[in-house]
Amino acid sequence: MSAPTRDRRPGYGVYRITPASTCHEDEKNVLSCSNQVSLAVVRSPSLETNSANQWIVYPVSTSEQDVIAFRITSYDGEHILSWENEDLKVAPSESSHTTWNIEADHQGLRISTDEKPDFYVAGYNDGNLSTKLVKTPSTDSVPYSGWEFERLPVDVPQDLAWSAVAAATGETFQQKFFNLTLKEAAWEEYDIIIVGSGIGGGVLANDLYDTNSRLGKDAKRILLIEKGGVVFHSHCLNTARPAGLAHDRGQQNDTFFKQFKQQYQFDPPLQPEDAEIPGNPRRDARQQFPWSGGAMYGLGGRSAAWGLFAPRVHDKVLQDKYHSKVYTDLREQYYDKAERLMLVSLPTTRRVHQHIMDRLNSKFQEIEHSVQWQWGRIASEFKDDRNFDFAEGAYCTIDKILEFAMSRPKLNFKGSSEDVDELEVLTEHKYFKTLLNADVRSLEFDNQGVVTGVKVRGSGSDHSETIIKVRNPGDKEDNGKVVLCAGSVHSPAILLRSDHTKDSLSKEKFNALHLTDHSILFFQASFRYSDQSKREELGAMKLQTHAQIDNERVLFNMSIDASSFLPRGKSPDPKLPKFIFVIMLQSDLDENNTIKMSSSGEPTIYLSPRITTLSGHKMRQFILASMKALVGSGGLEFVGFEGLQADSKSNSQGDKKFLEKIDIGFLPLGGVAHELGTLPMISKINPDRYCLDSDLRIRPEICKGVYVCDLSCFPHSPAANPTLTLAALAIRLSRHLNKRLRVDVKGTKYVHAVNQSGSKIKVFLSFHRPGEESSGQAEKAIVLQPGQDHYWERPESVPQGLFVYRLDMSVKEEKFLDRPIVLVAHPGKVTPILSD
């Protein structure tokens, strides 16, 4: 066997670990897993190795500060290098999660573990040259370990191979960027485990990642688990579409939703219902099944195919029905944050567009004074006016998660054979990991009802489950958490499979499991322009307004020759533009609906018949008023409504004839993925019957340490697409679980600054005294690590200049740029220093 190669800091492979030097050239002290059960330092001939002193070293993750955490296992994978008190030991690999942070410089290796902060590996001469963990009083006194890692020309057993090596030569996005296996994910414990990557889980993960990038060593370890794989690489409308649809003005995301959704199970099976509302005397209503929704398993969940319509819940509804703290937080800050994140856009308003909206408002004032038509809010960036900046298109959570995966730290790896070329391997982020094709079946709790982990089933056929542990479980703010974001059916299903919670949800005081969707009604008609040039002048329009029908607040959406989440229906000429009028109703939770578990452990839904009591006549009046306004302002001629006049009287025989021709249809429940309410938060509707508090935490009577952030949490089905509201709630929950500013202001005479740039910086604060010829004596510039804060005493109410010097990335040694960025810092406030 050839002599082992020696590296300063290890990579991935089989190593012999030398914890201390020896006086003899022909032998050395090596770390040995003696009898495969205990750790020992033994003397071994320099060129002799055996399985007892061969260790597999895995780079588990890399921090922004280039600190690599390693998992060190015995050659058979049965034990890992761990610790107890101040001694090193071996522990069973399935029950221990120790990783070792290894930092290298020209003098040697510093080795520590996050499990025992402020302790470092150091040689200890007790006659046996042993190694212990030693507490260090400051960062200036951190000892070197004295360890050396010698790479051996031995292959890692195939069943123990590190997935990142195979990923380096992967041929798909999933193979290359989402290689983390269930087994590898279970190597560590996590501060926050997120189950599901749709709007709730994906937005939550995105914001937590952004917060982590500001916090340095105070960041939280996050694991995002998704049941499916990479189905889409972005929103379906940012990609290719079936022939003919790409040039159609209908967005057709429902085509993808129908193709990729998974059907829910209903017991008893559903029976057909009327497809139109009552009130049409001309013919019998056609029949349709009442439910057409389902889950989408894949990165991004249903955000990959949602309809992009992103209205806020009406302010009055939010105030009257939701918890006052939720109402205030959404209204004052989190709706704004969600709209910026989701690229909510409003089109350019030309004079002709404003004319149409004015005519619509005028016509509707004759029926309802609260109507105010405006552009619909769409979560898409359609264009970017800056040269060579490309519009981001339709929003979904996939884009950011994929961006995180593609930007993971890189390591160079060389196999054990000399003829193998070096590979560039992506390691995992230290504080953020994504696990795909992993089905969370249930939660694990201790005897006090505190969540300790999630039980996950991989993609294999044996249905075996692996437990991924929560780090530092408990019911306090700093303890580990699980956030269920698996959807309104599968989040409660996880709790119904969990031993500690399965009997709680059916209790009346929790008001749980009442799956509810609001009714969506629609009318559509084809039309022609009296002047064809108008079509190019107007372009597509999507408008919205709130209104009242029978004292209930509803939302109207209108699509004029524009995209819609609804089926476009039949037309005498498919190329004719379409007019689509949508009425979204609100609904309290339907307590007749419920979810139970089948004998196979899957959720089944009982769905009660739909009841709609609102006036169909008034709905038809609204629709006809909009058609008349468009005839007058846009020159539209509706097919089947020939002779409709813009200025006809509402009680004329002609209008009565046209009212009878308006067939208003029901959209099947679940058809646009708005089903919600199975784990409702506290609200003004039911202040004593709820599952979640106002911070989306499950009530402690059910369990501790578990949050819910998907449509399950809604206490009421609003007359709006709930997606924007869910995104706002997810950002709000993120800031609750992982606070960005953790600095306590000392007083009005102190300037505080915190480094949230993600890298080391140098800062200098001026000392300005107003009304004096000379300034005060300012302190020297100081260096702040990522997440570190500092304060200075300065005159009260006098702004100061904060000079920020960033690292010069063009050189290897630590050097700061000569030109600073200058910020204004105020006494009595915290100035965050961001990356841009």
CORHU-V776972 format. One record per residue. N is the residue number from 1. PSI is psi in whole degrees, 0 to 359 (* if undefined). NEAR is the number of other ideal C-beta (glycine too) atoms within 8 Angstrom. D_CENTER is the distance of its C-alpha to the mean C-alpha in Angstrom with 1 decimal. Layout:
[[N/PSI/NEAR/D_CENTER] [N/PSI/NEAR/D_CENTER]]
//
This chain:
[[1/136/4/50.1] [2/160/4/49.3] [3/143/4/48.6] [4/150/11/45.0] [5/153/7/43.2] [6/128/7/42.0] [7/153/9/38.8] [8/301/5/37.9] [9/137/10/34.3] [10/165/11/33.5] [11/229/12/31.2] [12/136/13/30.6] [13/194/13/33.7] [14/128/13/36.6] [15/155/13/38.1] [16/132/13/41.0] [17/123/13/40.3] [18/105/13/43.3] [19/341/14/42.7] [20/150/10/46.0] [21/164/7/48.7] [22/157/9/52.1] [23/346/3/55.6] [24/128/6/56.4] [25/332/4/55.5] [26/1/5/55.8] [27/163/9/53.5] [28/165/10/50.4] [29/130/12/48.3] [30/152/13/45.3] [31/130/13/42.5] [32/138/11/43.2] [33/82/15/41.6] [34/127/10/45.0] [35/21/6/45.6] [36/13/9/41.9] [37/341/7/41.5] [38/158/8/42.3] [39/138/10/41.8] [40/156/7/44.9] [41/118/12/46.2] [42/156/9/49.0] [43/134/7/51.3] [44/142/12/51.0] [45/143/6/53.0] [46/323/8/51.1] [47/11/7/50.7] [48/130/6/50.3] [49/155/11/47.0] [50/174/6/46.2] [51/336/7/43.2] [52/328/10/43.5] [53/20/14/42.9] [54/128/14/40.4] [55/137/15/36.8] [56/125/14/33.7] [57/125/14/31.4] [58/126/12/27.7] [59/103/14/25.5] [60/319/12/22.4] [61/163/14/20.5] [62/133/14/21.3] [63/170/11/20.6] [64/338/9/20.8] [65/15/8/24.3] [66/29/7/25.3] [67/119/10/25.7] [68/130/13/25.3] [69/130/15/24.8] [70/144/13/27.0] [71/128/12/27.6] [72/115/11/31.3] [73/159/14/32.7] [74/163/15/36.2] [75/334/12/37.3] [76/358/8/37.0] [77/3/10/33.4] [78/335/8/34.6] [79/155/13/34.4] [80/158/13/32.5] [81/121/12/33.7] [82/204/10/32.9] [83/162/12/34.7] [84/124/5/36.5] [85/248/4/37.8] [86/12/7/38.9] [87/149/8/39.8] [88/151/10/38.0] [89/173/9/38.0] [90/148/11/36.6] [91/154/10/34.4] [92/134/8/33.4] [93/332/11/30.4] [94/343/4/28.8] [95/3/5/28.9] [96/146/9/28.4] [97/22/8/25.3] [98/131/12/27.2] [99/155/13/26.3] [100/123/13/28.6] [101/122/12/27.8] [102/116/13/30.5] [103/138/9/31.4] [104/141/8/34.3] [105/190/6/36.9] [106/346/2/40.5] [107/342/4/41.8] [108/203/10/39.7] [109/134/12/36.6] [110/128/13/34.9] [111/131/11/33.2] [112/172/10/31.1] [113/141/11/28.5] [114/342/8/25.6] [115/339/6/27.0] [116/80/9/30.1] [117/146/4/29.4] [118/8/5/32.4] [119/141/11/34.2] [120/149/12/35.2] [121/133/13/37.1] [122/146/12/40.7] [123/144/10/44.0] [124/114/9/46.3] [125/96/5/50.0] [126/23/5/51.4] [127/342/4/53.8] [128/6/5/51.2] [129/51/11/48.9] [130/176/9/45.9] [131/138/13/42.5] [132/167/10/40.8] [133/125/13/37.8] [134/132/11/39.2] [135/135/6/37.8] [136/129/11/37.8] [137/336/4/38.7] [138/167/5/37.0] [139/340/5/35.2] [140/346/4/38.6] [141/23/7/40.0] [142/125/7/37.5] [143/158/10/39.7] [144/147/8/39.7] [145/332/14/39.4] [146/4/11/42.3] [147/150/12/40.4] [148/140/8/40.7] [149/119/13/38.8] [150/116/12/41.0] [151/130/14/39.5] [152/145/12/41.4] [153/57/9/42.2] [154/135/9/40.8] [155/145/6/38.0] [156/135/11/35.1] [157/141/9/35.7] [158/321/5/33.8] [159/353/5/32.1] [160/9/8/30.8] [161/148/9/29.7] [162/128/9/26.6] [163/335/10/24.2] [164/333/14/23.5] [165/313/12/27.1] [166/327/10/27.0] [167/333/13/23.7] [168/333/12/25.7] [169/18/6/27.8] [170/154/11/25.2] [171/359/5/25.8] [172/165/7/22.4] [173/317/9/18.9] [174/315/10/17.9] [175/323/10/21.1] [176/323/12/20.8] [177/349/12/17.2] [178/58/13/15.8] [179/348/12/19.0] [180/127/11/17.8] [181/162/8/19.8] [182/319/11/19.5] [183/316/7/22.6] [184/324/11/21.3] [185/326/14/18.0] [186/356/10/20.4] [187/336/10/22.4] [188/166/10/20.5] [189/156/9/19.3] [190/145/13/16.0] [191/323/10/15.4] [192/122/15/12.1] [193/122/14/11.3] [194/127/15/8.2] [195/103/14/9.7] [196/140/17/8.1] [197/21/16/5.6] [198/208/15/6.7] [199/312/15/6.4] [200/302/14/6.0] [201/322/21/3.8] [202/316/18/1.7] [203/319/16/3.2] [204/312/16/3.9] [205/318/16/3.5] [206/312/12/4.9] [207/323/13/7.2] [208/320/16/8.2] [209/315/12/9.0] [210/319/8/11.0] [211/315/14/12.6] [212/322/13/13.6] [213/344/10/15.2] [214/346/14/17.5] [215/352/14/18.6] [216/231/13/20.5] [217/351/8/21.7] [218/3/6/20.2] [219/158/12/16.6] [220/146/11/14.9] [221/124/13/14.4] [222/136/16/11.0] [223/124/13/10.7] [224/121/13/8.0] [225/129/15/10.4] [226/135/17/10.7] [227/326/10/14.1] [228/187/11/14.8] [229/203/10/15.4] [230/100/11/15.2] [231/314/10/16.7] [232/153/15/15.8] [233/353/7/15.2] [234/186/12/14.1] [235/144/18/14.7] [236/333/11/17.9] [237/354/12/19.9] [238/3/7/19.3] [239/185/9/21.2] [240/149/3/24.6] [241/161/9/25.7] [242/151/7/28.8] [243/133/4/32.1] [244/331/6/33.1] [245/332/10/29.7] [246/331/8/28.7] [247/357/4/31.7] [248/147/8/31.4] [249/358/8/30.1] [250/134/9/28.0] [251/333/9/24.4] [252/28/12/24.6] [253/336/14/21.0] [254/335/13/22.5] [255/318/10/24.4] [256/321/12/21.3] [257/316/12/19.9] [258/326/8/23.3] [259/326/6/23.6] [260/356/10/20.4] [261/157/11/19.8] [262/134/7/21.1] [263/142/5/23.7] [264/161/12/23.6] [265/135/9/26.8] [266/140/11/29.1] [267/112/9/32.1] [268/165/5/34.6] [269/150/5/33.9] [270/149/9/33.3] [271/148/5/36.3] [272/151/7/36.6] [273/170/11/36.6] [274/140/9/38.0] [275/346/9/36.0] [276/156/11/37.5] [277/156/12/38.1] [278/158/7/41.7] [279/0/7/44.3] [280/108/10/45.2] [281/356/4/48.9] [282/331/4/49.3] [283/166/4/47.8] [284/144/3/46.0] [285/142/9/42.2] [286/164/7/40.6] [287/151/7/38.5] [288/159/9/34.9] [289/143/8/32.6] [290/350/12/30.6] [291/133/11/27.2] [292/14/9/25.6] [293/188/13/21.8] [294/174/9/19.9] [295/153/11/16.7] [296/118/15/15.4] [297/119/9/14.7] [298/161/13/13.2] [299/127/16/10.3] [300/347/14/8.3] [301/221/19/10.3] [302/354/14/12.3] [303/343/15/10.5] [304/345/18/12.8] [305/20/13/15.8] [306/166/12/15.3] [307/356/10/18.2] [308/356/14/16.8] [309/120/13/18.9] [310/63/12/17.2] [311/157/11/19.9] [312/154/10/19.7] [313/138/12/21.2] [314/136/12/24.9] [315/320/8/25.6] [316/321/7/28.4] [317/316/13/26.5] [318/319/15/23.7] [319/320/8/26.6] [320/331/6/28.7] [321/334/10/26.3] [322/163/12/23.3] [323/142/10/23.6] [324/325/7/25.1] [325/320/7/22.7] [326/315/12/19.7] [327/312/11/21.9] [328/315/8/22.8] [329/316/10/19.4] [330/314/14/18.0] [331/319/8/21.2] [332/332/6/21.8] [333/323/7/18.7] [334/334/12/15.2] [335/318/12/16.2] [336/315/7/17.3] [337/318/10/14.2] [338/320/16/12.1] [339/323/11/15.0] [340/317/8/15.1] [341/317/12/11.6] [342/7/11/12.1] [343/35/10/15.6] [344/124/12/17.4] [345/152/10/21.0] [346/136/6/24.5] [347/168/8/27.2] [348/129/3/30.5] [349/114/7/33.0] [350/171/6/36.5] [351/322/5/39.6] [352/326/9/39.7] [353/315/11/36.3] [354/324/9/37.2] [355/317/9/40.4] [356/315/14/38.7] [357/322/11/36.4] [358/318/9/39.5] [359/321/12/41.5] [360/314/15/38.7] [361/321/11/38.6] [362/315/9/42.4] [363/319/11/42.7] [364/337/16/40.1] [365/336/9/41.9] [366/340/7/44.7] [367/316/9/42.6] [368/120/9/39.9] [369/341/4/40.0] [370/356/7/36.3] [371/135/13/35.1] [372/94/7/33.8] [373/139/11/32.5] [374/173/8/30.1] [375/141/9/27.7] [376/145/10/24.7] [377/119/14/21.3] [378/131/10/19.5] [379/71/14/16.1] [380/142/12/17.6] [381/109/9/19.5] [382/327/7/22.8] [383/162/5/24.8] [384/121/8/25.0] [385/353/3/28.5] [386/135/5/28.4] [387/136/3/30.3] [388/16/4/28.5] [389/122/6/25.0] [390/137/5/23.4] [391/142/8/21.5] [392/346/9/17.8] [393/202/11/18.3] [394/140/10/16.2] [395/137/13/12.5] [396/166/13/9.9] [397/346/16/6.4] [398/318/16/8.8] [399/312/11/10.6] [400/319/11/8.6] [401/319/16/7.7] [402/322/12/11.4] [403/317/8/12.5] [404/317/12/11.4] [405/322/10/13.3] [406/340/7/16.2] [407/19/5/16.7] [408/154/12/17.2] [409/151/8/20.6] [410/143/8/23.7] [411/149/13/26.7] [412/131/9/30.0] [413/137/13/31.3] [414/132/8/34.7] [415/177/9/35.8] [416/338/10/38.8] [417/140/6/41.1] [418/334/3/42.8] [419/6/3/42.5] [420/128/8/38.7] [421/154/4/37.1] [422/138/7/34.5] [423/148/11/30.9] [424/116/9/27.9] [425/136/13/25.3] [426/124/14/21.6] [427/174/13/20.8] [428/149/11/17.5] [429/143/10/15.9] [430/324/12/17.4] [431/9/10/14.5] [432/126/13/11.5] [433/150/11/12.0] [434/129/13/10.6] [435/119/13/13.0] [436/167/12/13.7] [437/43/9/16.5] [438/118/14/16.2] [439/108/7/16.9] [440/116/14/16.5] [441/322/10/19.7] [442/175/10/20.3] [443/154/16/20.0] [444/135/10/22.7] [445/156/14/24.4] [446/186/7/27.4] [447/343/4/30.5] [448/5/6/29.2] [449/16/10/26.1] [450/131/13/23.7] [451/133/15/20.9] [452/349/9/21.7] [453/177/10/19.5] [454/141/14/18.0] [455/120/12/20.4] [456/135/15/19.1] [457/128/11/21.1] [458/189/11/21.1] [459/1/4/22.2] [460/167/6/25.8] [461/351/3/28.5] [462/352/4/29.6] [463/23/6/26.8] [464/153/7/26.9] [465/143/8/24.2] [466/139/11/22.9] [467/124/10/21.9] [468/126/13/19.1] [469/147/10/20.0] [470/137/17/18.5] [471/132/9/20.0] [472/62/9/22.5] [473/150/11/22.1] [474/185/10/23.4] [475/18/7/23.0] [476/173/5/23.0] [477/322/3/20.5] [478/0/5/20.5] [479/163/12/20.3] [480/154/15/17.6] [481/154/13/15.1] [482/133/14/13.5] [483/117/16/10.7] [484/120/16/11.4] [485/36/17/8.9] [486/2/13/11.4] [487/166/14/13.0] [488/344/13/16.2] [489/315/14/18.5] [490/336/11/16.8] [491/310/18/15.4] [492/330/16/19.0] [493/322/13/20.4] [494/318/15/18.9] [495/326/16/20.7] [496/340/13/23.7] [497/346/10/24.0] [498/131/13/23.8] [499/320/6/27.4] [500/332/8/26.8] [501/352/13/25.0] [502/334/11/26.4] [503/355/5/29.4] [504/323/11/27.8] [505/337/15/25.8] [506/354/6/28.9] [507/139/7/30.5] [508/325/5/31.3] [509/346/6/30.1] [510/348/12/26.5] [511/40/12/26.6] [512/165/12/24.1] [513/9/10/23.7] [514/78/14/25.0] [515/126/16/22.9] [516/141/13/23.6] [517/141/12/23.2] [518/155/12/25.1] [519/139/11/27.8] [520/122/13/27.5] [521/152/14/30.9] [522/156/12/31.9] [523/140/11/34.9] [524/147/10/35.3] [525/148/11/38.4] [526/157/12/39.4] [527/165/13/41.3] [528/158/9/43.3] [529/135/13/43.9] [530/330/7/47.6] [531/109/6/47.2] [532/334/5/45.0] [533/340/7/44.3] [534/329/11/42.3] [535/318/10/39.5] [536/324/6/38.9] [537/316/7/39.5] [538/320/13/37.0] [539/200/7/34.4] [540/146/10/31.5] [541/137/13/30.7] [542/121/15/28.0] [543/159/13/28.9] [544/155/14/27.9] [545/150/11/29.6] [546/152/13/29.7] [547/175/13/32.9] [548/134/10/34.8] [549/122/11/36.4] [550/43/8/38.6] [551/13/3/37.0] [552/133/9/33.5] [553/128/11/31.0] [554/170/14/29.5] [555/129/14/27.6] [556/134/14/29.4] [557/139/13/27.9] [558/127/14/30.4] [559/123/14/30.0] [560/105/14/33.1] [561/38/12/33.3] [562/173/9/29.5] [563/154/9/26.5] [564/151/13/25.5] [565/359/9/23.2] [566/155/10/26.5] [567/144/4/29.0] [568/357/10/31.6] [569/183/6/34.5] [570/154/2/38.0] [571/147/10/40.1] [572/336/5/43.7] [573/108/6/42.4] [574/340/4/38.8] [575/354/3/39.0] [576/142/11/39.6] [577/158/11/36.9] [578/146/16/35.3] [579/123/16/35.0] [580/126/13/32.4] [581/123/13/32.3] [582/136/13/29.5] [583/113/14/29.8] [584/125/13/26.8] [585/163/13/28.1] [586/164/12/26.6] [587/137/11/27.1] [588/161/7/27.3] [589/135/12/26.0] [590/105/10/28.5] [591/355/6/29.8] [592/341/7/31.7] [593/148/12/28.6] [594/168/9/27.4] [595/133/14/25.7] [596/166/9/27.6] [597/135/11/27.4] [598/174/10/29.8] [599/338/3/32.1] [600/3/4/29.8] [601/20/7/26.9] [602/150/8/24.9] [603/140/14/24.2] [604/145/11/26.8] [605/135/13/26.8] [606/123/12/29.8] [607/122/10/29.7] [608/159/7/32.5] [609/147/5/34.2] [610/141/9/32.8] [611/125/4/34.9] [612/123/9/35.0] [613/355/4/37.6] [614/156/11/37.1] [615/116/7/40.0] [616/330/10/39.8] [617/318/8/42.7] [618/324/11/40.9] [619/316/14/37.9] [620/326/12/40.5] [621/317/11/42.0] [622/315/16/38.8] [623/315/12/38.3] [624/323/12/41.9] [625/320/14/41.8] [626/321/13/38.9] [627/318/15/40.9] [628/321/14/44.0] [629/322/15/42.3] [630/329/15/41.0] [631/316/14/44.5] [632/322/9/45.9] [633/332/12/43.4] [634/355/12/42.1] [635/34/9/45.0] [636/141/13/43.1] [637/109/10/45.3] [638/132/13/43.6] [639/127/12/44.7] [640/352/6/46.5] [641/33/10/46.9] [642/137/7/49.6] [643/356/5/51.7] [644/127/12/48.9] [645/142/8/50.0] [646/327/9/47.9] [647/18/5/50.5] [648/151/10/51.6] [649/143/5/52.1] [650/337/8/49.5] [651/13/5/52.4] [652/160/8/54.2] [653/324/5/55.0] [654/314/10/53.0] [655/321/12/49.8] [656/322/9/50.5] [657/317/8/50.8] [658/325/12/47.6] [659/320/11/45.7] [660/340/9/46.9] [661/353/8/45.5] [662/106/10/41.9] [663/115/7/40.2] [664/122/13/36.9] [665/157/10/34.7] [666/137/14/32.0] [667/134/11/28.7] [668/143/11/28.1] [669/146/13/25.6] [670/354/13/22.1] [671/336/10/23.0] [672/23/11/20.2] [673/46/9/17.7] [674/9/12/18.1] [675/139/13/19.3] [676/184/14/18.2] [677/12/16/19.8] [678/343/14/20.3] [679/68/15/19.2] [680/147/18/20.0] [681/166/14/19.7] [682/144/11/23.0] [683/173/13/24.5] [684/342/8/27.9] [685/312/8/28.6] [686/77/10/28.6] [687/343/8/28.7] [688/353/5/30.0] [689/104/8/28.2] [690/162/15/24.5] [691/324/13/22.0] [692/147/16/19.6] [693/185/9/20.7] [694/348/9/19.6] [695/11/8/16.9] [696/21/12/15.4] [697/134/8/17.2] [698/139/12/19.3] [699/140/10/22.9] [700/340/8/24.8] [701/337/4/27.4] [702/306/12/24.9] [703/174/16/23.2] [704/143/11/21.9] [705/10/13/18.7] [706/133/13/16.4] [707/164/14/13.9] [708/130/15/12.6] [709/71/15/9.8] [710/190/17/10.5] [711/348/13/13.7] [712/328/15/15.8] [713/349/14/15.8] [714/133/14/17.8] [715/1/14/21.5] [716/144/14/22.8] [717/106/14/22.2] [718/164/13/22.6] [719/66/13/24.4] [720/157/12/21.5] [721/124/11/18.5] [722/3/13/16.0] [723/314/12/12.9] [724/319/18/13.3] [725/320/15/14.1] [726/318/15/11.0] [727/319/13/8.9] [728/319/13/11.6] [729/324/15/11.5] [730/317/16/7.8] [731/319/15/9.0] [732/317/11/12.2] [733/320/14/11.1] [734/315/13/9.5] [735/338/11/13.0] [736/318/7/14.7] [737/332/11/13.5] [738/86/11/13.9] [739/139/7/16.4] [740/317/10/17.0] [741/118/7/20.7] [742/26/5/22.6] [743/128/8/26.0] [744/119/3/28.8] [745/129/9/31.2] [746/331/7/34.7] [747/180/6/36.5] [748/354/7/37.5] [749/10/10/39.4] [750/133/13/36.6] [751/126/15/34.3] [752/140/13/31.0] [753/143/16/28.8] [754/135/14/25.7] [755/104/15/24.6] [756/29/13/20.9] [757/345/11/21.6] [758/356/9/20.4] [759/169/9/24.0] [760/142/11/27.5] [761/164/14/29.4] [762/136/11/32.9] [763/149/16/33.5] [764/134/12/36.7] [765/129/15/37.3] [766/168/10/40.3] [767/81/10/42.8] [768/134/12/44.1] [769/113/10/46.8] [770/141/6/47.6] [771/2/3/51.3] [772/149/6/52.3] [773/327/2/53.6] [774/151/5/51.7] [775/167/8/48.3] [776/172/7/47.7] [777/106/4/47.3] [778/149/8/43.7] [779/164/6/42.3] [780/158/4/41.7] [781/145/8/38.3] [782/160/9/35.9] [783/132/8/33.1] [784/129/14/29.7] [785/162/10/27.3] [786/130/15/23.5] [787/351/13/22.5] [788/146/9/26.3] [789/165/11/27.9] [790/157/9/31.6] [791/154/9/33.9] [792/148/9/37.3] [793/130/6/40.0] [794/164/13/41.0] [795/140/9/43.1] [796/138/8/41.5] [797/14/6/40.0] [798/111/10/40.7] [799/146/7/37.8] [800/160/15/37.8] [801/125/11/36.7] [802/112/16/34.0] [803/122/12/34.6] [804/122/12/31.7] [805/121/12/32.7] [806/163/10/30.1] [807/145/10/30.8] [808/108/8/32.9] [809/359/4/30.9] [810/353/3/33.9] [811/154/6/35.7] [812/321/2/35.1] [813/162/4/36.6] [814/114/5/34.9] [815/138/7/36.1] [816/149/10/34.8] [817/151/9/35.3] [818/330/4/38.4] [819/123/3/37.0] [820/166/8/34.6] [821/132/6/32.0] [822/125/8/33.4] [823/156/9/31.5] [824/123/9/33.1] [825/137/12/32.7] [826/135/9/34.0] [827/142/13/35.7] [828/2/10/34.0] [829/164/9/30.5] [830/131/10/27.8] [831/107/13/27.3] [832/135/10/24.0] [833/110/14/24.6] [834/176/7/21.7] [835/341/7/21.4] [836/*/2/22.6]]
//
